Amino acid sequence: MAEIKYEILETLGTISESSKGWKKDLKLVRWNDKAAKYDIREWSPNYDRMSKGLTFTKEELISLRDILNTLEL
């Protein structure tokens, strides 16, 4: 399996944290030397392991924001 390269450019916020210290964050991440994307996933306390997650371009994140803003929560 090929190695996945990543660089965390910015942590924008924490959505939740598990009892084991894993944090579900919104981050700006560069994957495999490509353009940075907004990323939601869980990260281990020292950021060396991660869960599966979702990545968004700026335009996709704006669309998601607009959808969330229509919900009555």
C-alpha positions as CSV (number, residue, x, y, z in Angstrom):
1,M,0.0,0.0,0.0
2,A,1.3,3.4,-0.9
3,E,2.3,5.8,1.8
4,I,-0.1,8.7,2.3
5,K,1.6,12.1,2.8
6,Y,-0.1,14.9,4.6
7,E,0.6,18.3,6.0
8,I,-1.7,19.9,8.5
9,L,-1.7,23.6,7.6
10,E,-4.3,24.8,10.0
11,T,-6.7,23.6,12.7
12,L,-9.9,25.5,12.3
13,G,-11.9,24.0,15.1
14,T,-12.6,20.9,17.2
15,I,-16.1,19.3,16.7
16,S,-15.7,16.7,19.5
17,E,-13.2,14.7,21.5
18,S,-13.4,11.0,22.5
19,S,-12.5,9.6,25.9
20,K,-9.3,8.3,24.4
21,G,-8.2,11.7,23.3
22,W,-9.0,11.4,19.6
23,K,-10.3,14.7,18.2
24,K,-12.8,15.2,15.4
25,D,-11.5,18.4,13.8
26,L,-12.0,20.7,10.9
27,K,-8.5,21.3,9.4
28,L,-6.9,22.6,6.3
29,V,-4.7,19.7,5.1
30,R,-2.5,19.2,2.1
31,W,-2.7,15.5,0.9
32,N,0.1,13.9,-1.2
33,D,1.5,17.3,-2.2
34,K,-1.8,18.4,-3.9
35,A,-3.8,21.6,-3.2
36,A,-4.9,22.0,0.4
37,K,-8.5,20.9,1.2
38,Y,-10.8,21.4,4.2
39,D,-10.9,18.1,6.1
40,I,-13.2,16.6,8.8
41,R,-11.9,13.4,10.5
42,E,-10.7,12.1,13.8
43,W,-7.0,12.4,14.7
44,S,-5.0,10.6,17.4
45,P,-3.6,12.8,20.2
46,N,-0.2,13.1,18.5
47,Y,-1.7,13.4,15.0
48,D,0.2,10.3,13.6
49,R,-3.0,8.3,13.0
50,M,-6.4,9.3,11.6
51,S,-9.8,7.8,10.8
52,K,-11.5,7.9,7.4
53,G,-12.9,11.4,6.8
54,L,-14.3,13.9,4.3
55,T,-12.4,16.5,2.3
56,F,-13.9,19.6,0.7
57,T,-12.8,22.3,-1.6
58,K,-13.6,25.8,-0.6
59,E,-16.6,25.8,-2.9
60,E,-17.9,22.5,-1.5
61,L,-17.4,23.8,2.1
62,I,-19.4,26.9,1.2
63,S,-22.2,24.7,-0.2
64,L,-22.2,22.6,3.0
65,R,-22.4,25.7,5.1
66,D,-25.4,27.0,3.1
67,I,-27.1,23.6,3.5
68,L,-26.5,23.6,7.2
69,N,-27.8,27.1,7.6
70,T,-31.2,26.0,6.2
71,L,-31.6,23.3,8.9
72,E,-33.6,24.0,12.0
73,L,-31.5,22.5,14.7
